[in-house]
Amino acid sequence: MNASRGEQSGPFRVGDRVQLTGPKGRMHTITLEPGQMFHSHKGLIAHDDLIGLPDGSVVANQVGIEYLALRPLLSDFVMSMPRGAAIVYPKDAAQILAQADIFPGATVVEAGVGSGALSLWLLRAIGANGRLHSFERRDDFAEVARGNVATFHGAVPENWSIGLGDLAEVLPETVDDGSVDRVVLDMLAPWECLDAVSAALKPGGVLLCYIATATQLSRVAEAIRATGEYTEPQSSETMVRGWHVQGLAVRPDHRMIAHTGFLITARRLAPDTVLPELKRRPSKTEFSAEDVEAWTPGALGERQVSDKSLRKRVRAAGAAARKAGSTSPADETSPSDSDG
């Protein structure tokens, strides 16, 4: 069995996954086997022609069409792997690793596992000395994740396990209290698992929730506060916009990866610790002169028109109205005339 394919470098070897990019940018991923051929409508490439070449080589098929050969990045793999559930996009996975402070040797709990995309990022970050406990309610999703992780690594990593069932029920049966460094929750109702998560986390450990909607964000934030066992939760979202850069043609791409989910993080307090009350600006029932000034039209950027200019515009408007026939002597009645 090869070492983790996500960590290989050097010349292409038998069993390596190789990404072939054609002249129009279309990508094909193959697993190198002696005597096998890569088939496309543009021709054939022998696997033997790739084995032994350095990563980043160009190889031509039998009709001379050239392909760039590279080992796929983890981001390439997760975007193209089979999906049982929606994946955590690389932009969010990167933020999860940073905001949850996933480190080599960490013991991490993940729920749910989905298609295994985040599991792959977590496994890379914790290294061989870390431990990842993943949990999933659906058996079919767990199987897809297990297959994807095994495909990327060449086998199911020994430091990874998938537990089936409700996290609130199975987590206490899997880990000891106070033994987990980080918990990452990607589920519809993370607030339902807070008791079990709080028991599993070490003091100072990080809880991170990945959630899709603003209503979920509000509810989980209030649930975290209500436990009294965490620091004040912090929330964010990440948007990525690519740029087209070719010569002097420099502009934003027409499409971007915008909202995919919210991240909310908090740290576990030590037992019996009471979080100091945050100093917040008191709500105001009266406005000061500074408050009023801050909301004046001028302060908000409204353009002021001079009296002279305004009179001129009034005359112009009246003239235009008269020209259009909207007023006549018969229309110009006094209040006493109209009353009776």
N, C-alpha and C positions, 0 to 999 in steps of 0.2 A: 504494500500500500504506500502511495506517495505521501509526503508530508502535506500539510494543509496547502491546498492549491492557491488559497488567497495570499500565501506568504512566499511563494516561490519566486525565484529570479534566475537569471542565467539563461543558457540555451534551452530551447524547447525540448521537452522530454516526452517519452511515451506516457500517455495518461493525462497530459496537460490539456487544459481547455485553452483554445486559441480563438481569438476574435479576428475574422477576416473582413476588411472593409473594402468594398469595390469602388470603382471610379465615380459612381453617383452617390456614395456615402452610405449605401445599404450594408448592414452588418450581418454576418453569419458567424455563429459560434459552433465550433467543432471540438471533439475530444480526440486527440491524436492516437492513432492505432497503426501499427506497421501493416503495410499492404493495402490500406484503405484509401478511398478517393473522396474528395469533396466534389459534389455534383451541383452544378447550377446551369441555367439555360445559356450561360455564356461560356461554358466549358468545364474542364476538370482540373483539379489540383491534387497531386498525390500527397498523402500525409507524410510519406518518406522524404518529400522535398522540403518539408517544414521541420522535421525532427533534426535537431542539431543546430538550427539557425538561431542567431541571437534574437532576443525579444526586440520588437520594433523593426523587423526586416520587411522587405517587399519581395513578393514571389509572384511569378507570372504563371497563368494557366497554359494549356497546350496551344491556345490560339494567340497568346501574347498579351492578354489582358492582365494588368497588374493589380494585386491586392496587398494592402498593408496588413501585416500579421502582428498582433499584440495580445498579451495575456489580458483578459477582461478585468477591469477594475471591479471592486465589490459593488460600486454604484451601478455599473453596467449590468452586473449579474442580477441584482435585486429588481431592476426595472424590466428585465426580460424573463424572469423565472415564472413558473406556473403559480397562479394565485387562487387560493381558496377564499380569502377575504382581502379587502383593500389593504395595501401595504403602507408602511410608514415611509414617506419619501426621504431620499437622502438629505435634503435640506433640513428636515425635522429630526432625522436620526443624528445629524451632526450637532444640532442644538441640544438634543437629549443627552448625548455623551458629555457635552460641555456643562450644561446646567445641572445635571445630576452628578457631575464630577465622577464619572466612571473611571476607575483606575486599575492597573494591573494587580491581580491578586484579590480583588473585591469579591464579596459574596452578594449576588444580585438576584432579586426576585422580579419576574416579568409576568404580567397578565394583561390581556390575553395575547397569545402567541401569533394569532392570525396566520399569515403565510410564511412567517419566519424571517422576514426582512430585518426587523429590529433585533431579533435573536442573533443574526450574523454580525451585526455591528457590535452588540454587547459582548459576544464571544471574542471578537478581535480585541476589544478594549481591555477586558479582564485578563487576557493571556492564559497561558497554560496553568498558572497557579491560582486562577480565580475559579469561581463556581457560579453557574447560572441555573436557577430554578425557574422554568417557564411553566405557566398554567394556562389551560384552555378548556372551555366548557364543551366545545364540539370536537368529537373524535375525528371527523373528516378534516377539519382545519388542522388539527394536530398532525395528522398524517401528511398533509401537504407540506407543513413546516418541517417535519422530520426529513422528508425527501429532499427539500431544497437545501437544508443545512448539510445533509450528507453529501449531496451533489457537489456543493462548493468545497467542502473539506475533504472529500474522498471517503469519509465514513462519519458516523455520528460521533461527535467529540465526547470523550470520556468525562469531561467536566460539565456536561449539560444534561438536563433531564426535563421531561415534559410530564406534568401532572394533569390529570383530567378531573374536571369538576369545578364547583364553586370555590373561588379563592378563599372566601371567608371560612369555609369548612375544611378545605384540604391544606391550607397553609400551616395552621397549628400542628397538623400531623406530620409535616415535612421538615420544618425547621424549628430550632429551639428559640425560645424567647430571647430577644436581645442579641441575636447572632447575625443579623443581616445588615449589610452596609448601605445598600441602595434598593429602593423599590420603584419600579416603573409600571404604571397602570395605563393600559390602552383599552378601555372598556366603556360601556354606556353609563354605568352607575358606580363610579369608583367610591362614592360616599358609603356604599353598602359594605365595603371591606375595610373601613378605617380602623375598627377595633382590632382585627387580626393583624393588619399592617403595623399598627402602633406597637403591638406586643412583640412583633418580630424584629423591628428596627432597633439598632443600637442607638444610644444617646448621641446626638450629632449626625445621625444618618439622614439621608435625603429621600424624601418622597416626591416623585414627579408624576403628574397625571397628564396624559395626552388626550384631549377631548375635542369634539367637533363643533359644538354649538355654544353660543353665548349663554343660553339658559343653563346648560351643563356647567359652564365655567362659573357662573354665579353660585349655583347650588353646591358644587364641590368646595369652593372657597369658603362659603359660610359653614359647611360641615367641618372643614379642617379647623376653622377658628373655634367652633363649638366644642371640639374635643379638649381644648386647653392644653394640648400636648405638643404643639408645633409652634414654630416661629410664624410671623405674619406671612401668608402665602403671597408669592410673586407670580404674575402672569404675563404672557407675551405671545406673539405670533411672528412668524418669519415669512417674508416674501422675497422671491429671487427674480430679478429681471436681467436677462442676458443682453449683450450688446453686439451689434453687427459692426465689425471693424475691418474695413478693407480700403487701404489708401486713405483718401480724404472722405470716403463714405463712412462716417461714424455716426451711428444712431442706435437708439434702443431697439431691441427685437420687437416685432409686432405682437408676439405672444409672451406671456410670463407665467411662472408658477406662483400664483397668489395665495389666497387662504386655503390651507389644507387642514389646519387644526390649531388649537391653543395649547400652550404648555403652561402648567402651573406647578410651582415647586414650593416646598416648605421643609424645614429641618426639625427632626425629633428633639424635643427637650429632655433633659434628665428627669427621672421620676420625681414627683412632688414639686417640680419647679413651676413657679408662677411667672408668666411672661410679664415684664414691666409694661405698664399701660403706655401705649403710644401717644405722644404729644401731637394732637391734631388741632388744626385751626378751628376755633369755635364757630359754629354756624351763626350767621348774623341775621338779626331781625330788623336792624336799622342800617341805613347807608350813611357813610361819611362823605364828606366833600370829595375825597379822593376816589371813592367808589363811583360817585356820580360822574366825575370827570372822566373816569376810565370808559364809561359807556356813552359819552356824548357822540353825536354823529361825526364830529371832527376827529375825535380820537380813533374812531373806527374807519377813518379814511374817506368819509363822505366829502365830495367836492362842493365847496361853497360858491354860490352864485351871487354876484354883487347886485345891489338894489337897482342900479342903472340897467344892468343886463336883464334883470327880471322884468322891469317895466317895458323894456323893448320887446321881450318875448310875449308879454301880455298883449301889447298892441298888435304884434304879428299874428297872434292867435285869434284876436278879435277880427282883424281884417280878413283872415282866411275864412272865418266862420261866416262873416257877412257876405263874402264872395260866393260861398257855397250856398247862400240862400237859407241858412239855418235860422236867421233872425229877420224880422220885419216889424214895421210900426205896430201891426196888429198884435204881435207877440209881446210887446213891451207894455204890459199892464201893471198897474200899481196894486198893492195888496188890497186897497179899498175897492178897486174895480173888480178884482177876482172874488171878493167876498160877497159881492152882491149887487 
